[in-house]
Amino acid sequence: MALSFKFYKHRFFAVVFAFFCFLSHSQVDTTTLKAQIALGVNSPSSNGFVSNFESKTINFPSVNLGLQYMFSPTIGAKLDVGFNRFSNINNTPEFKVNYSRLNMQLVYNVKRLFGILPNNMAIFVHAGPGFSTIKPLGDYPENKTSYLNLMSGIEFHYGLNDTFSVFIDGSYISGFSKDFNPISDGFGSFNGDLLNISFGVSLSLTGCYYCNHE
């Protein structure tokens, strides 16, 4: 099982490397490349913790950084990383967890499905696989773990000008991990799903070639 996991992990990072190589050799005059940064909150699933460990329902912060590359006015790809922290509620064992992820996602602009939207608004749906890393803090630093994930979400953009927009994103990250065995490996750790809601800004790095074609 460990060998299989390492194999898929290496294949995922190979795809990420290929994505960067593709961007570096693409013609920027026929594409749109955007940088995104967002700040928000997260909510981990309760079934990701072992017995007696429980997280707050809403946790801060969640930080997301990404590059979005549009192949056409409607279809693109996004490579992004996320950093989240959550901690225990009162009257439960004390813990803090750093949850980091890296995802490669497909992006689809669904604006054309909503013809009444103004020109400076857009709606994007995104989904794709990734890799999650869990780093417990405090009393349980040895209970690190990592696993594959699948992320999906939706973004609502409001353009302030041709190259700069603000957006709100709602995403759900499903984790694919084995149960903790022995259960002590799960003390202060996490192997479940994560809900993320964030507010961010998007900046075009290659002009606004598709602004008039949405």
ABEGO torsion letter per residue (X at the ends): XAAAAAAAAAAAAAAAAAAAAAAAABBAAABBBBBBBBBBBBBBBAAABBBGBBBBABBOBBBBBBBBBBABAABBBBBBBBBBBBBBBBGBBBBBBBBBBBBBBBBBBAAAABAABBAABBBBBBBEBBBBBBBBBEAAAAABBBBBBBBBBBBBBBBABAABBBBBBBBBBBBBBBBBOBAAAABGBBABBBBBBBBBBBBBAAEBAAAAAX
